[in-house]
Amino acid sequence: MPKLVTVSQFPNPDAAYVALVEARRGLSDAASAELDARLVLILANHIGDLDVLAEAIALAKQGANGE
């Protein structure tokens, strides 16, 4: 049974998007990728559920394959 929540949990989703975009402002592509990697690890640890993480990985891979 899916456990991953895919609907927005933010009261202001646009502000969350802007925060993510602004975090990258002025960074090189390499520094932006490093920020993404650190952010993913921090949030994966916060989730703390391997099943949810596996669902999120599968969903992200679908998008990466253009599906």
All heavy atoms as TSV, in Angstrom:
chain	resi	resn	atom	element	x	y	z
A	1	MET	N	N	0.843	-1.179	0.000
A	1	MET	CA	C	0.000	0.000	0.000
A	1	MET	C	C	0.890	1.245	0.000
A	1	MET	O	O	1.803	1.355	0.818
A	1	MET	CB	C	-0.902	-0.003	1.235
A	1	MET	CG	C	-1.630	1.298	1.436
A	1	MET	SD	S	-2.814	1.264	2.773
A	1	MET	CE	C	-4.179	0.522	1.924
A	2	PRO	N	N	0.638	2.184	-0.919
A	2	PRO	CA	C	1.459	3.403	-0.980
A	2	PRO	C	C	1.391	4.201	0.320
A	2	PRO	O	O	0.342	4.308	0.932
A	2	PRO	CB	C	0.837	4.187	-2.131
A	2	PRO	CG	C	0.081	3.197	-2.928
A	2	PRO	CD	C	-0.356	2.139	-1.966
A	3	LYS	N	N	2.524	4.732	0.698
A	3	LYS	CA	C	2.611	5.559	1.890
A	3	LYS	C	C	3.085	6.972	1.562
A	3	LYS	O	O	3.040	7.842	2.400
A	3	LYS	CB	C	3.584	4.920	2.880
A	3	LYS	CG	C	3.121	3.575	3.401
A	3	LYS	CD	C	4.214	2.839	4.137
A	3	LYS	CE	C	4.575	3.487	5.438
A	3	LYS	NZ	N	5.553	2.740	6.229
A	4	LEU	N	N	3.533	7.149	0.321
A	4	LEU	CA	C	4.077	8.434	-0.089
A	4	LEU	C	C	2.947	9.432	-0.320
A	4	LEU	O	O	2.001	9.161	-1.049
A	4	LEU	CB	C	4.883	8.266	-1.384
A	4	LEU	CG	C	5.531	9.513	-1.963
A	4	LEU	CD1	C	6.617	10.031	-1.034
A	4	LEU	CD2	C	6.107	9.210	-3.335
A	5	VAL	N	N	3.046	10.586	0.299
A	5	VAL	CA	C	2.072	11.662	0.112
A	5	VAL	C	C	2.532	12.480	-1.097
A	5	VAL	O	O	3.642	13.011	-1.093
A	5	VAL	CB	C	1.981	12.568	1.368
A	5	VAL	CG1	C	1.044	13.730	1.123
A	5	VAL	CG2	C	1.556	11.749	2.569
A	6	THR	N	N	1.696	12.551	-2.129
A	6	THR	CA	C	2.087	13.271	-3.342
A	6	THR	C	C	1.303	14.566	-3.559
A	6	THR	O	O	1.551	15.270	-4.533
A	6	THR	CB	C	1.941	12.366	-4.581
A	6	THR	OG1	O	0.601	11.903	-4.661
A	6	THR	CG2	C	2.909	11.187	-4.505
A	7	VAL	N	N	0.380	14.869	-2.673
A	7	VAL	CA	C	-0.309	16.164	-2.758
A	7	VAL	C	C	0.476	17.161	-1.906
A	7	VAL	O	O	1.113	16.791	-0.927
A	7	VAL	CB	C	-1.783	16.076	-2.290
A	7	VAL	CG1	C	-2.584	15.179	-3.202
A	7	VAL	CG2	C	-1.885	15.612	-0.865
A	8	SER	N	N	0.413	18.421	-2.300
A	8	SER	CA	C	1.176	19.439	-1.590
A	8	SER	C	C	0.760	19.510	-0.124
A	8	SER	O	O	-0.423	19.517	0.206
A	8	SER	CB	C	0.972	20.808	-2.239
A	8	SER	OG	O	1.700	21.786	-1.518
A	9	GLN	N	N	1.746	19.589	0.734
A	9	GLN	CA	C	1.522	19.755	2.164
A	9	GLN	C	C	1.833	21.185	2.601
A	9	GLN	O	O	1.768	21.507	3.786
A	9	GLN	CB	C	2.418	18.784	2.954
A	9	GLN	CG	C	2.158	17.317	2.642
A	9	GLN	CD	C	0.780	16.877	3.082
A	9	GLN	OE1	O	0.414	17.010	4.237
A	9	GLN	NE2	N	0.002	16.376	2.145
A	10	PHE	N	N	2.188	22.037	1.630
A	10	PHE	CA	C	2.545	23.416	1.931
A	10	PHE	C	C	1.317	24.312	1.885
A	10	PHE	O	O	0.541	24.245	0.937
A	10	PHE	CB	C	3.569	23.940	0.908
A	10	PHE	CG	C	4.918	23.311	1.035
A	10	PHE	CD1	C	5.306	22.296	0.175
A	10	PHE	CD2	C	5.803	23.730	2.013
A	10	PHE	CE1	C	6.554	21.708	0.284
A	10	PHE	CE2	C	7.056	23.153	2.132
A	10	PHE	CZ	C	7.434	22.144	1.260
A	11	PRO	N	N	1.144	25.187	2.879
A	11	PRO	CA	C	0.051	26.152	2.818
A	11	PRO	C	C	0.215	27.084	1.615
A	11	PRO	O	O	-0.754	27.558	1.053
A	11	PRO	CB	C	0.153	26.944	4.118
A	11	PRO	CG	C	1.107	26.215	4.987
A	11	PRO	CD	C	1.901	25.287	4.129
A	12	ASN	N	N	1.468	27.332	1.228
A	12	ASN	CA	C	1.768	28.189	0.079
A	12	ASN	C	C	2.795	27.473	-0.795
A	12	ASN	O	O	3.994	27.710	-0.663
A	12	ASN	CB	C	2.292	29.547	0.555
A	12	ASN	CG	C	2.504	30.523	-0.580
A	12	ASN	OD1	O	2.507	30.150	-1.747
A	12	ASN	ND2	N	2.692	31.780	-0.236
A	13	PRO	N	N	2.345	26.589	-1.698
A	13	PRO	CA	C	3.271	25.824	-2.529
A	13	PRO	C	C	4.173	26.703	-3.389
A	13	PRO	O	O	5.334	26.354	-3.627
A	13	PRO	CB	C	2.375	24.960	-3.412
A	13	PRO	CG	C	1.014	25.054	-2.851
A	13	PRO	CD	C	0.961	26.253	-1.966
A	14	ASP	N	N	3.667	27.847	-3.836
A	14	ASP	CA	C	4.495	28.740	-4.649
A	14	ASP	C	C	5.694	29.254	-3.860
A	14	ASP	O	O	6.799	29.367	-4.391
A	14	ASP	CB	C	3.667	29.913	-5.184
A	14	ASP	CG	C	2.661	29.484	-6.233
A	14	ASP	OD1	O	2.844	28.405	-6.852
A	14	ASP	OD2	O	1.674	30.219	-6.438
A	15	ALA	N	N	5.496	29.548	-2.584
A	15	ALA	CA	C	6.596	30.025	-1.744
A	15	ALA	C	C	7.643	28.927	-1.558
A	15	ALA	O	O	8.844	29.213	-1.535
A	15	ALA	CB	C	6.071	30.497	-0.391
A	16	ALA	N	N	7.201	27.680	-1.451
A	16	ALA	CA	C	8.141	26.563	-1.336
A	16	ALA	C	C	8.970	26.434	-2.605
A	16	ALA	O	O	10.192	26.234	-2.551
A	16	ALA	CB	C	7.388	25.267	-1.044
A	17	TYR	N	N	8.309	26.563	-3.752
A	17	TYR	CA	C	9.011	26.495	-5.034
A	17	TYR	C	C	10.038	27.621	-5.144
A	17	TYR	O	O	11.186	27.393	-5.523
A	17	TYR	CB	C	8.002	26.561	-6.189
A	17	TYR	CG	C	8.649	26.568	-7.542
A	17	TYR	CD1	C	9.101	25.390	-8.125
A	17	TYR	CD2	C	8.821	27.758	-8.250
A	17	TYR	CE1	C	9.708	25.397	-9.363
A	17	TYR	CE2	C	9.431	27.772	-9.490
A	17	TYR	CZ	C	9.864	26.584	-10.045
A	17	TYR	OH	O	10.473	26.589	-11.267
A	18	VAL	N	N	9.620	28.826	-4.786
A	18	VAL	CA	C	10.529	29.976	-4.841
A	18	VAL	C	C	11.731	29.749	-3.921
A	18	VAL	O	O	12.868	30.062	-4.286
A	18	VAL	CB	C	9.789	31.288	-4.489
A	18	VAL	CG1	C	10.757	32.440	-4.259
A	18	VAL	CG2	C	8.795	31.638	-5.593
A	19	ALA	N	N	11.503	29.203	-2.734
A	19	ALA	CA	C	12.611	28.935	-1.805
A	19	ALA	C	C	13.625	27.972	-2.426
A	19	ALA	O	O	14.841	28.170	-2.281
A	19	ALA	CB	C	12.068	28.370	-0.492
A	20	LEU	N	N	13.133	26.956	-3.122
A	20	LEU	CA	C	14.039	26.006	-3.774
A	20	LEU	C	C	14.816	26.656	-4.917
A	20	LEU	O	O	16.017	26.420	-5.086
A	20	LEU	CB	C	13.261	24.790	-4.285
A	20	LEU	CG	C	12.717	23.872	-3.199
A	20	LEU	CD1	C	11.723	22.874	-3.792
A	20	LEU	CD2	C	13.854	23.151	-2.494
A	21	VAL	N	N	14.137	27.486	-5.687
A	21	VAL	CA	C	14.805	28.178	-6.791
A	21	VAL	C	C	15.828	29.176	-6.246
A	21	VAL	O	O	16.973	29.233	-6.717
A	21	VAL	CB	C	13.769	28.887	-7.695
A	21	VAL	CG1	C	14.451	29.812	-8.691
A	21	VAL	CG2	C	12.904	27.854	-8.416
A	22	GLU	N	N	15.439	29.926	-5.248
A	22	GLU	CA	C	16.333	30.944	-4.680
A	22	GLU	C	C	17.570	30.318	-4.027
A	22	GLU	O	O	18.636	30.927	-4.016
A	22	GLU	CB	C	15.586	31.812	-3.669
A	22	GLU	CG	C	14.603	32.773	-4.306
A	22	GLU	CD	C	15.273	33.800	-5.199
A	22	GLU	OE1	O	16.336	34.329	-4.838
A	22	GLU	OE2	O	14.713	34.070	-6.284
A	23	ALA	N	N	17.427	29.119	-3.493
A	23	ALA	CA	C	18.575	28.452	-2.866
A	23	ALA	C	C	19.686	28.204	-3.879
A	23	ALA	O	O	20.861	28.108	-3.515
A	23	ALA	CB	C	18.135	27.127	-2.239
A	24	ARG	N	N	19.331	28.129	-5.157
A	24	ARG	CA	C	20.303	27.856	-6.216
A	24	ARG	C	C	20.832	29.117	-6.890
A	24	ARG	O	O	21.780	29.036	-7.663
A	24	ARG	CB	C	19.659	26.960	-7.280
A	24	ARG	CG	C	19.460	25.567	-6.789
A	24	ARG	CD	C	18.488	24.814	-7.678
A	24	ARG	NE	N	18.269	23.485	-7.143
A	24	ARG	CZ	C	17.549	23.227	-6.073
A	24	ARG	NH1	N	16.969	24.186	-5.407
A	24	ARG	NH2	N	17.404	21.996	-5.643
A	25	ARG	N	N	20.199	30.232	-6.598
A	25	ARG	CA	C	20.597	31.475	-7.273
A	25	ARG	C	C	22.083	31.753	-7.038
A	25	ARG	O	O	22.565	31.741	-5.911
A	25	ARG	CB	C	19.764	32.653	-6.783
A	25	ARG	CG	C	20.024	33.923	-7.586
A	25	ARG	CD	C	19.113	35.065	-7.213
A	25	ARG	NE	N	17.706	34.748	-7.364
A	25	ARG	CZ	C	17.030	34.754	-8.504
A	25	ARG	NH1	N	17.663	35.010	-9.627
A	25	ARG	NH2	N	15.740	34.490	-8.522
A	26	GLY	N	N	22.790	31.979	-8.131
A	26	GLY	CA	C	24.203	32.322	-8.056
A	26	GLY	C	C	25.132	31.128	-7.933
A	26	GLY	O	O	26.348	31.297	-7.915
A	27	LEU	N	N	24.578	29.920	-7.833
A	27	LEU	CA	C	25.433	28.734	-7.714
A	27	LEU	C	C	25.794	28.209	-9.102
A	27	LEU	O	O	25.005	28.305	-10.039
A	27	LEU	CB	C	24.711	27.620	-6.946
A	27	LEU	CG	C	24.330	27.897	-5.496
A	27	LEU	CD1	C	23.624	26.680	-4.903
A	27	LEU	CD2	C	25.554	28.250	-4.671
A	28	SER	N	N	26.974	27.640	-9.203
A	28	SER	CA	C	27.354	26.958	-10.440
A	28	SER	C	C	26.513	25.689	-10.567
A	28	SER	O	O	25.851	25.266	-9.603
A	28	SER	CB	C	28.841	26.586	-10.397
A	28	SER	OG	O	29.062	25.596	-9.388
A	29	ASP	N	N	26.543	25.074	-11.729
A	29	ASP	CA	C	25.814	23.811	-11.909
A	29	ASP	C	C	26.304	22.760	-10.913
A	29	ASP	O	O	25.503	22.029	-10.339
A	29	ASP	CB	C	25.969	23.284	-13.339
A	29	ASP	CG	C	25.191	24.104	-14.357
A	29	ASP	OD1	O	24.333	24.921	-13.946
A	29	ASP	OD2	O	25.449	23.924	-15.567
A	30	ALA	N	N	27.616	22.704	-10.698
A	30	ALA	CA	C	28.178	21.718	-9.776
A	30	ALA	C	C	27.734	22.008	-8.338
A	30	ALA	O	O	27.356	21.090	-7.602
A	30	ALA	CB	C	29.702	21.697	-9.872
A	31	ALA	N	N	27.776	23.259	-7.943
A	31	ALA	CA	C	27.368	23.617	-6.581
A	31	ALA	C	C	25.867	23.376	-6.392
A	31	ALA	O	O	25.435	22.944	-5.316
A	31	ALA	CB	C	27.721	25.075	-6.287
A	32	SER	N	N	25.076	23.623	-7.428
A	32	SER	CA	C	23.644	23.366	-7.362
A	32	SER	C	C	23.372	21.873	-7.197
A	32	SER	O	O	22.515	21.470	-6.407
A	32	SER	CB	C	22.966	23.902	-8.619
A	32	SER	OG	O	21.574	23.720	-8.562
A	33	ALA	N	N	24.120	21.054	-7.930
A	33	ALA	CA	C	23.968	19.599	-7.813
A	33	ALA	C	C	24.367	19.125	-6.420
A	33	ALA	O	O	23.723	18.236	-5.840
A	33	ALA	CB	C	24.796	18.888	-8.882
A	34	GLU	N	N	25.412	19.722	-5.850
A	34	GLU	CA	C	25.835	19.367	-4.495
A	34	GLU	C	C	24.764	19.756	-3.477
A	34	GLU	O	O	24.481	19.005	-2.540
A	34	GLU	CB	C	27.161	20.036	-4.151
A	34	GLU	CG	C	28.338	19.451	-4.920
A	34	GLU	CD	C	29.624	20.212	-4.676
A	34	GLU	OE1	O	29.671	21.085	-3.781
A	34	GLU	OE2	O	30.600	19.934	-5.408
A	35	LEU	N	N	24.171	20.935	-3.652
A	35	LEU	CA	C	23.081	21.364	-2.777
A	35	LEU	C	C	21.927	20.376	-2.858
A	35	LEU	O	O	21.377	19.960	-1.833
A	35	LEU	CB	C	22.606	22.765	-3.163
A	35	LEU	CG	C	21.359	23.265	-2.438
A	35	LEU	CD1	C	21.671	23.569	-0.985
A	35	LEU	CD2	C	20.785	24.476	-3.128
A	36	ASP	N	N	21.557	19.987	-4.091
A	36	ASP	CA	C	20.471	19.015	-4.278
A	36	ASP	C	C	20.769	17.708	-3.564
A	36	ASP	O	O	19.901	17.147	-2.896
A	36	ASP	CB	C	20.241	18.739	-5.765
A	36	ASP	CG	C	19.592	19.892	-6.490
A	36	ASP	OD1	O	19.056	20.801	-5.826
A	36	ASP	OD2	O	19.616	19.880	-7.738
A	37	ALA	N	N	21.992	17.217	-3.707
A	37	ALA	CA	C	22.364	15.947	-3.071
A	37	ALA	C	C	22.270	16.049	-1.552
A	37	ALA	O	O	21.723	15.149	-0.893
A	37	ALA	CB	C	23.772	15.540	-3.494
A	38	ARG	N	N	22.771	17.145	-0.990
A	38	ARG	CA	C	22.693	17.314	0.469
A	38	ARG	C	C	21.247	17.436	0.927
A	38	ARG	O	O	20.850	16.845	1.935
A	38	ARG	CB	C	23.502	18.533	0.911
A	38	ARG	CG	C	25.007	18.315	0.854
A	38	ARG	CD	C	25.787	19.431	1.540
A	38	ARG	NE	N	25.534	20.742	0.975
A	38	ARG	CZ	C	26.161	21.257	-0.069
A	38	ARG	NH1	N	27.105	20.560	-0.684
A	38	ARG	NH2	N	25.870	22.469	-0.505
A	39	LEU	N	N	20.456	18.187	0.175
A	39	LEU	CA	C	19.048	18.368	0.527
A	39	LEU	C	C	18.298	17.041	0.480
A	39	LEU	O	O	17.504	16.732	1.379
A	39	LEU	CB	C	18.406	19.391	-0.420
A	39	LEU	CG	C	16.968	19.788	-0.151
A	39	LEU	CD1	C	16.814	20.365	1.258
A	39	LEU	CD2	C	16.500	20.789	-1.190
A	40	VAL	N	N	18.558	16.239	-0.537
A	40	VAL	CA	C	17.914	14.924	-0.647
A	40	VAL	C	C	18.275	14.053	0.553
A	40	VAL	O	O	17.402	13.406	1.152
A	40	VAL	CB	C	18.300	14.224	-1.966
A	40	VAL	CG1	C	17.959	12.749	-1.933
A	40	VAL	CG2	C	17.622	14.894	-3.147
A	41	LEU	N	N	19.538	14.016	0.922
A	41	LEU	CA	C	19.955	13.189	2.061
A	41	LEU	C	C	19.343	13.678	3.371
A	41	LEU	O	O	18.900	12.877	4.199
A	41	LEU	CB	C	21.474	13.150	2.162
A	41	LEU	CG	C	22.169	12.389	1.033
A	41	LEU	CD1	C	23.685	12.574	1.127
A	41	LEU	CD2	C	21.797	10.917	1.044
A	42	ILE	N	N	19.288	14.997	3.555
A	42	ILE	CA	C	18.691	15.551	4.770
A	42	ILE	C	C	17.212	15.199	4.847
A	42	ILE	O	O	16.705	14.757	5.887
A	42	ILE	CB	C	18.895	17.082	4.815
A	42	ILE	CG1	C	20.368	17.416	5.050
A	42	ILE	CG2	C	18.007	17.729	5.882
A	42	ILE	CD1	C	20.731	18.868	4.757
A	43	LEU	N	N	16.493	15.375	3.737
A	43	LEU	CA	C	15.058	15.093	3.734
A	43	LEU	C	C	14.772	13.596	3.804
A	43	LEU	O	O	13.793	13.180	4.441
A	43	LEU	CB	C	14.395	15.735	2.514
A	43	LEU	CG	C	14.406	17.265	2.530
A	43	LEU	CD1	C	13.854	17.820	1.224
A	43	LEU	CD2	C	13.640	17.805	3.717
A	44	ALA	N	N	15.610	12.770	3.171
A	44	ALA	CA	C	15.436	11.317	3.276
A	44	ALA	C	C	15.596	10.878	4.725
A	44	ALA	O	O	14.827	10.047	5.219
A	44	ALA	CB	C	16.443	10.595	2.382
A	45	ASN	N	N	16.566	11.447	5.420
A	45	ASN	CA	C	16.749	11.129	6.831
A	45	ASN	C	C	15.541	11.577	7.643
A	45	ASN	O	O	15.091	10.868	8.547
A	45	ASN	CB	C	18.021	11.782	7.363
A	45	ASN	CG	C	18.287	11.396	8.789
A	45	ASN	OD1	O	18.552	10.240	9.088
A	45	ASN	ND2	N	18.198	12.353	9.689
A	46	HIS	N	N	14.998	12.741	7.315
A	46	HIS	CA	C	13.822	13.253	8.015
A	46	HIS	C	C	12.631	12.306	7.823
A	46	HIS	O	O	11.885	12.052	8.771
A	46	HIS	CB	C	13.478	14.648	7.522
A	46	HIS	CG	C	12.238	15.209	8.123
A	46	HIS	ND1	N	12.197	15.686	9.421
A	46	HIS	CD2	C	10.990	15.356	7.638
A	46	HIS	CE1	C	10.971	16.106	9.680
A	46	HIS	NE2	N	10.219	15.912	8.612
A	47	ILE	N	N	12.467	11.792	6.608
A	47	ILE	CA	C	11.379	10.847	6.329
A	47	ILE	C	C	11.565	9.591	7.176
A	47	ILE	O	O	10.638	9.134	7.834
A	47	ILE	CB	C	11.322	10.494	4.833
A	47	ILE	CG1	C	10.892	11.708	4.024
A	47	ILE	CG2	C	10.400	9.304	4.582
A	47	ILE	CD1	C	11.096	11.561	2.534
A	48	GLY	N	N	12.762	9.024	7.125
A	48	GLY	CA	C	13.095	7.899	7.980
A	48	GLY	C	C	12.328	6.616	7.709
A	48	GLY	O	O	12.263	5.738	8.564
A	49	ASP	N	N	11.744	6.481	6.541
A	49	ASP	CA	C	10.958	5.287	6.209
A	49	ASP	C	C	11.422	4.785	4.845
A	49	ASP	O	O	11.219	5.457	3.823
A	49	ASP	CB	C	9.473	5.657	6.178
A	49	ASP	CG	C	8.550	4.478	5.948
A	49	ASP	OD1	O	8.856	3.628	5.082
A	49	ASP	OD2	O	7.505	4.415	6.610
A	50	LEU	N	N	12.044	3.613	4.826
A	50	LEU	CA	C	12.619	3.082	3.595
A	50	LEU	C	C	11.563	2.816	2.534
A	50	LEU	O	O	11.809	3.027	1.343
A	50	LEU	CB	C	13.419	1.805	3.889
A	50	LEU	CG	C	14.305	1.290	2.775
A	50	LEU	CD1	C	15.247	2.368	2.254
A	50	LEU	CD2	C	15.087	0.083	3.238
A	51	ASP	N	N	10.370	2.397	2.929
A	51	ASP	CA	C	9.302	2.162	1.953
A	51	ASP	C	C	8.884	3.463	1.263
A	51	ASP	O	O	8.691	3.498	0.044
A	51	ASP	CB	C	8.082	1.516	2.614
A	51	ASP	CG	C	8.338	0.089	3.070
A	51	ASP	OD1	O	9.252	-0.564	2.520
A	51	ASP	OD2	O	7.623	-0.366	3.987
A	52	VAL	N	N	8.748	4.524	2.030
A	52	VAL	CA	C	8.389	5.826	1.464
A	52	VAL	C	C	9.509	6.316	0.559
A	52	VAL	O	O	9.266	6.825	-0.537
A	52	VAL	CB	C	8.072	6.851	2.571
A	52	VAL	CG1	C	7.879	8.245	1.996
A	52	VAL	CG2	C	6.842	6.422	3.355
A	53	LEU	N	N	10.740	6.144	0.995
A	53	LEU	CA	C	11.883	6.552	0.183
A	53	LEU	C	C	11.900	5.792	-1.137
A	53	LEU	O	O	12.123	6.377	-2.201
A	53	LEU	CB	C	13.184	6.338	0.955
A	53	LEU	CG	C	14.464	6.754	0.239
A	53	LEU	CD1	C	14.438	8.241	-0.107
A	53	LEU	CD2	C	15.669	6.401	1.088
A	54	ALA	N	N	11.636	4.486	-1.088
A	54	ALA	CA	C	11.607	3.679	-2.309
A	54	ALA	C	C	10.506	4.159	-3.258
A	54	ALA	O	O	10.716	4.225	-4.483
A	54	ALA	CB	C	11.413	2.205	-1.968
A	55	GLU	N	N	9.343	4.504	-2.728
A	55	GLU	CA	C	8.266	5.045	-3.558
A	55	GLU	C	C	8.692	6.361	-4.208
A	55	GLU	O	O	8.433	6.586	-5.400
A	55	GLU	CB	C	7.015	5.298	-2.724
A	55	GLU	CG	C	6.221	4.070	-2.372
A	55	GLU	CD	C	4.955	4.462	-1.618
A	55	GLU	OE1	O	4.131	5.192	-2.196
A	55	GLU	OE2	O	4.821	4.037	-0.457
A	56	ALA	N	N	9.321	7.220	-3.440
A	56	ALA	CA	C	9.754	8.516	-3.955
A	56	ALA	C	C	10.805	8.336	-5.047
A	56	ALA	O	O	10.767	9.016	-6.074
A	56	ALA	CB	C	10.293	9.382	-2.819
A	57	ILE	N	N	11.731	7.423	-4.846
A	57	ILE	CA	C	12.759	7.150	-5.853
A	57	ILE	C	C	12.113	6.653	-7.140
A	57	ILE	O	O	12.447	7.115	-8.237
A	57	ILE	CB	C	13.789	6.143	-5.320
A	57	ILE	CG1	C	14.646	6.787	-4.226
A	57	ILE	CG2	C	14.680	5.618	-6.461
A	57	ILE	CD1	C	15.505	5.812	-3.446
A	58	ALA	N	N	11.177	5.720	-7.014
A	58	ALA	CA	C	10.506	5.192	-8.206
A	58	ALA	C	C	9.753	6.290	-8.945
A	58	ALA	O	O	9.810	6.377	-10.183
A	58	ALA	CB	C	9.557	4.052	-7.803
A	59	LEU	N	N	9.075	7.160	-8.209
A	59	LEU	CA	C	8.318	8.244	-8.827
A	59	LEU	C	C	9.268	9.225	-9.522
A	59	LEU	O	O	9.017	9.659	-10.653
A	59	LEU	CB	C	7.482	8.960	-7.770
A	59	LEU	CG	C	6.554	10.057	-8.264
A	59	LEU	CD1	C	5.532	9.498	-9.250
A	59	LEU	CD2	C	5.853	10.705	-7.087
A	60	ALA	N	N	10.370	9.543	-8.882
A	60	ALA	CA	C	11.341	10.460	-9.469
A	60	ALA	C	C	11.988	9.857	-10.713
A	60	ALA	O	O	12.234	10.566	-11.698
A	60	ALA	CB	C	12.414	10.816	-8.430
A	61	LYS	N	N	12.261	8.563	-10.689
A	61	LYS	CA	C	12.859	7.905	-11.856
A	61	LYS	C	C	11.901	7.906	-13.033
A	61	LYS	O	O	12.331	8.030	-14.175
A	61	LYS	CB	C	13.292	6.478	-11.506
A	61	LYS	CG	C	14.544	6.440	-10.654
A	61	LYS	CD	C	14.956	5.058	-10.304
A	61	LYS	CE	C	15.785	4.483	-11.422
A	61	LYS	NZ	N	16.382	3.185	-11.063
A	62	GLN	N	N	10.603	7.790	-12.790
A	62	GLN	CA	C	9.620	7.869	-13.877
A	62	GLN	C	C	9.726	9.219	-14.567
A	62	GLN	O	O	9.740	9.302	-15.787
A	62	GLN	CB	C	8.196	7.683	-13.345
A	62	GLN	CG	C	7.850	6.289	-12.963
A	62	GLN	CD	C	6.448	6.204	-12.373
A	62	GLN	OE1	O	5.725	7.189	-12.283
A	62	GLN	NE2	N	6.085	5.008	-11.945
A	63	GLY	N	N	9.807	10.269	-13.793
A	63	GLY	CA	C	9.922	11.604	-14.359
A	63	GLY	C	C	11.238	11.804	-15.089
A	63	GLY	O	O	11.295	12.492	-16.107
A	64	ALA	N	N	12.294	11.186	-14.594
A	64	ALA	CA	C	13.606	11.306	-15.215
A	64	ALA	C	C	13.657	10.589	-16.565
A	64	ALA	O	O	14.441	10.945	-17.433
A	64	ALA	CB	C	14.695	10.756	-14.287
A	65	ASN	N	N	12.807	9.595	-16.738
A	65	ASN	CA	C	12.758	8.837	-17.994
A	65	ASN	C	C	11.785	9.442	-18.984
A	65	ASN	O	O	11.512	8.857	-20.016
A	65	ASN	CB	C	12.379	7.379	-17.721
A	65	ASN	CG	C	13.443	6.651	-16.936
A	65	ASN	OD1	O	14.623	6.963	-17.033
A	65	ASN	ND2	N	13.031	5.691	-16.127
A	66	GLY	N	N	11.202	10.571	-18.643
A	66	GLY	CA	C	10.246	11.227	-19.533
A	66	GLY	C	C	8.897	10.573	-19.569
A	66	GLY	O	O	8.113	10.777	-20.483
A	67	GLU	N	N	8.575	9.765	-18.572
A	67	GLU	CA	C	7.285	9.069	-18.535
A	67	GLU	C	C	6.204	9.935	-17.947
A	67	GLU	O	O	6.426	10.823	-17.198
A	67	GLU	CB	C	7.403	7.783	-17.709
A	67	GLU	CG	C	8.346	6.796	-18.353
A	67	GLU	CD	C	8.557	5.554	-17.478
A	67	GLU	OE1	O	7.767	5.300	-16.561
A	67	GLU	OE2	O	9.516	4.851	-17.732
